[in-house]
Amino acid sequence: MALNYNLAKVYALSDNDPEFVLQIITLFVSEIPEDLKFVKQGIEEKNHKLAYSYAHKIKPTLDLLGMNVAYEEILQVEAWTKREGKRKEIKEIFKSIEDQVEKAVKEINKDFDL
């Protein structure tokens, strides 16, 4: 049983198509960690537009994979970018998202032999 992600929405969306599910998780594993690097870069460089664009791109995937805490936190990143907040306000939240994604990637790789 998955601890760091939930594929219920993916299975529902795909009518239990295992190939579709595999495509979604493969995209998650290959793209989301890379996209997070751009969010981090945007935070570090105070480039709010960069951080927002990648946070916005990541958001639906976190929701689709049932990563509710990370999803709520990415919404906080988006809100931070809109108000052009200070780095210290968002660093811990971003670290939490990064940690959750890392754990989900490891678990998915193990669960699906990717």
Helices and strands as residue ranges (DSSP letters): H 8-14, H 18-44, H 48-64, H 68-82, H 87-112
